[in-house]
Amino acid sequence: MSRSRQKAENGGEGEQASSFIDRADLGLTIIILIACGLLYWVTTGFDQVSDLFAQDVPPEFFPRLLLWIIAILALALPFEHLFLRKKGKSLNQERAQPIKPITTMTAALLFAVVASIAWLGTALSMFAVCLALPLLWGERRFKVIVPYAIITPLAVTLLFSYVLGVHFEPGIFGITLR
């Protein structure tokens, strides 16, 4: 291996400017920023809440806050390899491994549950996720899964419904705690 290439890989003097920014991550960052921009634009069309239901926070505040956080984190992506290089790790080594099938199955399950929220309702959708994900990931202790699948959605629904005053979609079965 040539000395300049060895120095570049070790972060030495011969490092080229192109290695300062990871091109694959730069492309991903651009896609994320475009998506954040489009979603931010969508928030400009949110209806105004009537004064009867207003809680000092406009409806677009939390989505916009989340989008800003995502955008700021995305700006670090092209430089992530520099942080990992200091720890002796490489992104390219991990990226060379194929994506495991469980990742695709998890994404498909979550997509199906999110798509069914209008029909199932929020509480049942949370229950479905809390029940299905541990089973999908190999957990077989039902004495752990069942309480988790009941307590977590119940706690989230109670917190958001009563403490924060957020309305959840009741779904076809009309399950709601309000």
Backbone torsions as a table, in degrees:
resi	resn	phi	psi	omega
1	MET	NA	139.2	-178.8
2	SER	-70.3	155.8	-178.1
3	ARG	-64.8	-39.8	-177.8
4	SER	-67.8	-37.1	178.5
5	ARG	-68.9	-39.3	178.9
6	GLN	-64.0	-41.9	177.6
7	LYS	-64.3	-39.5	-179.9
8	ALA	-63.9	-40.4	-179.4
9	GLU	-70.8	-30.5	-179.6
10	ASN	-91.2	2.5	179.7
11	GLY	83.1	21.8	-177.9
12	GLY	-82.8	-163.3	-173.0
13	GLU	-67.8	-36.5	-173.9
14	GLY	-73.3	12.0	-174.9
15	GLU	-66.9	131.6	179.6
16	GLN	-83.8	158.5	-179.2
17	ALA	-64.2	-32.3	-177.5
18	SER	-66.9	-23.5	179.9
19	SER	-82.1	-8.7	176.9
20	PHE	-70.4	-32.7	179.8
21	ILE	-119.8	126.2	176.5
22	ASP	-77.2	120.3	-173.5
23	ARG	-66.7	-38.2	178.6
24	ALA	-63.9	-43.1	178.6
25	ASP	-69.5	-31.7	176.3
26	LEU	-64.6	-42.4	177.0
27	GLY	-62.1	-43.0	177.6
28	LEU	-63.2	-40.9	178.5
29	THR	-61.4	-42.2	179.4
30	ILE	-63.3	-43.2	178.4
31	ILE	-62.0	-44.6	179.8
32	ILE	-63.2	-43.2	-179.4
33	LEU	-66.0	-37.3	176.1
34	ILE	-64.5	-44.1	178.2
35	ALA	-62.5	-42.0	177.6
36	CYS	-62.6	-41.0	178.2
37	GLY	-63.0	-44.0	178.5
38	LEU	-64.6	-42.9	179.0
39	LEU	-68.3	-34.3	175.6
40	TYR	-63.3	-41.4	177.7
41	TRP	-61.8	-37.3	177.8
42	VAL	-60.9	-36.3	-178.7
43	THR	-67.7	-18.1	177.5
44	THR	-71.1	-16.0	180.0
45	GLY	-96.7	6.1	179.1
46	PHE	-64.9	138.9	177.5
47	ASP	-67.6	149.2	175.3
48	GLN	-76.0	138.4	178.1
49	VAL	-80.7	137.6	179.5
50	SER	-65.5	156.3	-177.8
51	ASP	-60.1	-25.2	179.5
52	LEU	-64.1	-34.4	-177.4
53	PHE	-106.3	-3.9	-176.8
54	ALA	-63.4	140.4	-179.9
55	GLN	-127.5	34.6	179.2
56	ASP	69.4	-0.5	179.2
57	VAL	-125.5	119.0	179.2
58	PRO	-66.9	155.2	-175.1
59	PRO	-64.0	-21.2	-178.6
60	GLU	-88.6	-5.1	-174.8
61	PHE	-61.4	-55.3	-176.0
62	PHE	-66.6	-43.1	175.7
63	PRO	-61.1	-39.8	179.5
64	ARG	-67.7	-39.5	177.4
65	LEU	-60.3	-45.0	177.7
66	LEU	-62.1	-42.4	179.3
67	LEU	-64.5	-39.6	177.1
68	TRP	-64.0	-41.3	179.0
69	ILE	-63.8	-44.2	178.3
70	ILE	-61.3	-43.7	-179.2
71	ALA	-63.7	-42.6	180.0
72	ILE	-65.0	-43.5	177.8
73	LEU	-65.0	-36.2	179.6
74	ALA	-64.3	-31.4	179.8
75	LEU	-65.2	-19.6	177.9
76	ALA	-84.8	-16.8	-175.5
77	LEU	-55.3	-46.8	-177.3
78	PRO	-64.0	-14.0	-177.5
79	PHE	-108.9	2.9	-177.2
80	GLU	-59.3	-37.9	-178.3
81	HIS	-62.1	-28.0	178.4
82	LEU	-69.4	-39.4	178.7
83	PHE	-67.2	-40.9	-179.0
84	LEU	-71.4	-32.6	-179.7
85	ARG	-61.0	-36.9	179.3
86	LYS	-64.7	-26.9	178.9
87	LYS	-90.7	-1.0	179.6
88	GLY	83.0	17.1	179.8
89	LYS	-106.8	163.6	179.6
90	SER	-134.4	131.9	176.8
91	LEU	-67.8	-38.0	-175.8
92	ASN	-63.9	-32.1	178.7
93	GLN	-65.5	-45.2	179.9
94	GLU	-70.1	-34.9	-178.8
95	ARG	-72.7	-18.8	-180.0
96	ALA	-71.3	-22.7	179.8
97	GLN	-77.8	140.4	180.0
98	PRO	-69.1	153.7	177.7
99	ILE	-68.8	134.7	-177.5
100	LYS	-74.4	145.8	-179.2
101	PRO	-58.4	-29.1	-179.3
102	ILE	-63.2	-28.8	178.3
103	THR	-65.3	-45.8	178.8
104	THR	-65.9	-40.7	179.3
105	MET	-65.7	-39.1	177.4
106	THR	-63.6	-45.3	179.1
107	ALA	-62.2	-42.2	179.3
108	ALA	-64.2	-42.5	178.1
109	LEU	-61.9	-48.1	-179.5
110	LEU	-64.7	-38.7	176.8
111	PHE	-61.8	-44.3	179.8
112	ALA	-63.0	-42.0	179.9
113	VAL	-67.6	-44.0	178.7
114	VAL	-62.4	-40.4	178.8
115	ALA	-65.5	-24.4	-177.3
116	SER	-97.5	4.6	-178.0
117	ILE	-58.6	-41.6	-179.3
118	ALA	-61.9	-33.7	-179.3
119	TRP	-84.9	-50.6	-177.9
120	LEU	-75.2	-35.6	-172.6
121	GLY	97.1	162.1	-175.2
122	THR	-67.8	-45.6	-176.2
123	ALA	-63.2	-46.6	179.3
124	LEU	-67.8	-32.2	177.2
125	SER	-65.9	-43.0	176.5
126	MET	-62.7	-41.6	177.5
127	PHE	-59.9	-44.3	-179.6
128	ALA	-61.1	-42.8	179.4
129	VAL	-66.2	-45.5	-178.8
130	CYS	-65.7	-24.1	177.8
131	LEU	-88.7	-44.2	-172.9
132	ALA	-76.8	-39.8	-176.5
133	LEU	-62.4	-48.6	177.8
134	PRO	-60.1	-37.8	177.7
135	LEU	-64.5	-42.8	178.8
136	LEU	-62.3	-37.6	-177.2
137	TRP	-84.5	2.9	171.9
138	GLY	102.8	1.6	177.8
139	GLU	-73.1	130.9	-177.7
140	ARG	-123.6	4.2	179.6
141	ARG	-86.3	95.6	-176.5
142	PHE	-64.9	-25.9	178.2
143	LYS	-69.8	-14.5	174.1
144	VAL	-97.4	-43.5	-175.2
145	ILE	-66.2	-47.0	-174.8
146	VAL	-62.5	-49.8	177.0
147	PRO	-60.9	-39.5	177.6
148	TYR	-60.6	-45.1	-177.9
149	ALA	-68.4	-22.1	178.9
150	ILE	-93.7	-48.5	-173.5
151	ILE	-70.0	-43.4	-176.5
152	THR	-62.5	-52.4	178.3
153	PRO	-62.7	-36.6	179.1
154	LEU	-64.0	-45.2	179.3
155	ALA	-64.6	-43.4	179.1
156	VAL	-63.9	-44.2	-179.5
157	THR	-64.3	-44.0	178.3
158	LEU	-63.4	-45.0	179.3
159	LEU	-59.6	-51.2	-176.0
160	PHE	-72.7	-37.7	-177.2
161	SER	-72.8	-48.0	-173.1
162	TYR	-93.7	-40.4	-177.4
163	VAL	-81.6	-47.0	-176.4
164	LEU	-96.2	-11.5	177.3
165	GLY	68.9	31.4	-179.9
166	VAL	-90.5	134.2	178.4
167	HIS	-86.8	128.1	176.5
168	PHE	-102.2	147.9	177.5
169	GLU	-65.4	122.0	-177.8
170	PRO	-75.7	-26.7	179.3
171	GLY	79.1	-174.6	-175.1
172	ILE	-65.7	-28.4	-178.5
173	PHE	-88.4	-7.3	177.3
174	GLY	69.3	25.5	-178.3
175	ILE	-78.2	117.9	176.8
176	THR	-152.2	158.3	179.9
177	LEU	-108.3	13.0	179.9
178	ARG	-104.6	NA	NA
